């Protein structure tokens, strides 16, 4: 199994043990999943904003008078 072999080389990647390497990998994966969900949410908000003229006008009104 490729993953088991990779995990057995934990010292080459400066981890103290397999557990530390696995924890780092899971944290990296969790962050990647959170970023994916954040991007999905931003896309949905952008879609809603692009279709809502009232919201666009409200945003323009709120920005009126602010420095650029």
N, C-alpha and C positions, 0 to 999 in steps of 0.2 A: 504494500500500500504506500503510495507516494506521500501522503500526509504523515504517516507514522515515521517514515524515513526523514522527512523534513523536520518533524518535531524532535527527533533524536539528535539533531544537529544544533540544539538550543545554544550551546556554548559558542558556536561560530557567530551567533547573532547577539552575543553579550547578554544572554539571559542566565539567571542563576540556576534555573531548572526548567523542566518541561511545563510545570504548572504556571510559572511566570510568563513563559512564552505563550501559552494557551490563553491566559488572562488578557495579555496584551492584544492578541488576535481577536478575541471576543469584544474587547473594548473598541478596537478599530472597526469591527463589523457593526457594532451598535451605533457608533458615530456615523458610519456610512448610511445606515438605514434611517437614522434621524434626519440626516441631510437630504436624503431622497424624499422623505415625507415633507420636509420643509419646502423643498422645491415644488413638490406637487401642490402644496397648499398655496404657495405664491402664484403658481400658474392659475389655480382656480380663482384666486382673488383678482388677478389681472383680467381673467375672462369676464368675471362679474362686472368689474370696473369698465371694461371696454363696451359692455352692452347696456350700461346704466347712465343715460345722459344726465339725469338729475344729480347723480353722484359726481359726475365730472364737473358739472356747473358748481356744485357745492365746494368741490376741491379748488376750483379756480377762484371762487369768492373768498375762500379761506386764505389763499395765497396772495390775494390782492394787498398791496402795501408792504409786502415782505421784500427785503433786498434779494437780488438774484445771485 
